[in-house]
Amino acid sequence: MKEYERKQLLERVNRESSTVGVDIPESIEIQGEEIDLRSFVFEIKRRDSVPPGERDRVERAKRNLRRERLDRLEPIEENEVSREEGEELASSIIGIDRALEALEGLDAPDPETEAKRQEAADRKRWMNFLKKALGRDDASGGGGRTRF
């Protein structure tokens, strides 16, 4: 593989937007074991949050996927593969990244819930600021301005 082709593949797998529109692979071989990756991810994502009993299993899967990603990236970085093999590795790396993104986002709240939480926190900070600026605090019962 030529140097510019290798750099293109590395840029492709490291691009933040590389997983946009990419499906999670149906299955993947990790350390010699075939794993039904898509069904695993969908089974876990189907729930609102990861149950405590499954948390270890999900964390182990994420560690194994990260390790496999590095193992597949290394031959491209070291220029140890042909262009065709590099393309296959790059596609599989992007599929792994897509699965990792899905698993990483499990405990994150949906955007609407997060926006409401952020708005409530902002409102509370604003009220505290106003109380201090106006010289009112909860201990004095809001009885007016503090005199200097």
C-alpha positions in Angstrom: 0.0 0.0 0.0 1.3 3.5 -0.8 1.9 6.0 2.0 -0.9 8.3 0.9 -3.4 5.4 0.8 -2.4 4.4 4.3 -2.9 8.0 5.5 -6.3 8.1 3.8 -7.4 5.0 5.6 -6.1 6.2 9.0 -7.9 9.6 8.5 -11.1 7.7 7.6 -11.1 5.5 10.7 -10.1 8.4 13.0 -12.7 10.9 11.6 -15.4 11.8 14.2 -18.1 11.6 11.6 -16.9 8.2 10.2 -19.8 6.3 11.9 -22.6 8.5 10.5 -24.9 6.2 8.6 -22.9 3.1 9.3 -24.7 0.0 10.6 -23.4 -2.1 13.5 -21.9 -5.3 12.1 -24.2 -8.3 12.4 -21.4 -10.3 13.9 -17.7 -9.9 14.6 -14.8 -12.1 15.5 -13.0 -11.0 18.6 -10.0 -13.0 19.9 -11.1 -16.0 17.8 -14.7 -15.9 19.1 -17.7 -15.0 16.9 -20.0 -12.5 18.6 -23.5 -11.5 17.5 -22.6 -7.8 17.9 -25.8 -6.2 16.5 -28.2 -8.4 18.5 -26.1 -7.8 21.7 -26.1 -4.0 21.2 -29.8 -3.9 20.4 -30.7 -6.2 23.3 -28.8 -3.8 25.7 -30.1 -0.6 24.1 -33.7 -1.8 24.2 -33.7 -1.1 27.9 -33.9 2.4 29.4 -30.7 1.9 31.3 -28.2 -0.9 31.9 -29.3 -3.1 34.9 -26.6 -3.6 37.5 -26.3 -7.2 36.6 -25.6 -6.4 33.0 -23.2 -3.5 33.6 -20.1 -5.7 34.0 -21.0 -7.6 30.8 -21.4 -4.3 28.9 -18.1 -2.9 30.3 -16.3 -6.1 29.4 -17.8 -6.0 25.8 -16.6 -2.3 25.5 -13.1 -3.2 26.6 -12.9 -6.1 24.2 -14.2 -3.9 21.3 -11.6 -1.2 22.1 -8.9 -3.9 22.2 -10.0 -5.4 18.9 -10.2 -1.9 17.3 -6.5 -1.3 18.3 -5.5 -4.8 17.0 -7.1 -4.0 13.7 -5.7 -0.5 13.5 -2.1 -1.5 14.1 -1.5 -3.3 10.7 -2.7 -0.2 8.9 -0.5 2.1 11.0 2.5 -0.2 10.5 1.7 -0.6 6.8 1.7 -4.3 7.1 -1.4 -4.9 4.8 -2.4 -4.5 1.2 -4.8 -1.8 0.1 -7.7 -4.3 0.0 -6.9 -5.7 3.4 -6.6 -2.2 4.7 -10.0 -1.3 3.3 -11.6 -4.3 5.0 -9.9 -3.5 8.3 -11.0 0.1 8.1 -14.6 -0.9 7.4 -14.6 -3.3 10.4 -13.0 -0.6 12.6 -15.7 1.8 11.7 -18.3 -0.8 12.5 -16.7 -1.4 15.9 -16.7 2.4 16.5 -20.4 2.4 15.7 -21.1 -0.3 18.3 -19.0 1.4 20.8 -20.9 4.7 20.3 -24.1 2.9 20.9 -22.9 1.2 24.0 -21.2 4.4 25.4 -24.5 6.3 25.1 -26.5 3.9 27.2 -26.5 5.8 30.5 -26.7 9.2 28.9 -30.1 10.8 29.2 -32.0 11.7 26.1 -31.4 15.3 24.8 -34.9 16.5 26.0 -34.4 15.3 29.5 -30.9 16.7 29.6 -32.1 20.1 28.4 -34.8 20.2 31.1 -32.3 19.3 33.8 -29.9 22.0 32.5 -32.6 24.6 32.4 -33.6 23.8 36.0 -30.0 24.1 37.2 -29.6 27.4 35.3 -32.7 28.8 36.9 -31.5 27.7 40.4 -28.1 29.4 39.8 -29.9 32.6 38.5 -32.1 32.7 41.6 -29.1 32.3 43.9 -27.3 35.0 42.1 -30.3 37.4 42.4 -30.6 36.6 46.1 -27.0 37.5 46.6 -27.1 40.5 44.4 -30.1 41.9 46.2 -28.7 41.1 49.6 -31.3 38.5 50.4 -30.5 35.1 51.8 -32.6 32.3 53.1 -31.3 32.7 56.7 -32.7 36.2 57.0 -36.0 35.2 55.5 -35.6 37.7 52.6 -36.1 40.7 54.8 -34.5 43.3 52.6 -31.1 44.6 51.7 -28.0 44.2 53.7 -26.8 47.5 55.1 -23.1 48.3 55.1 
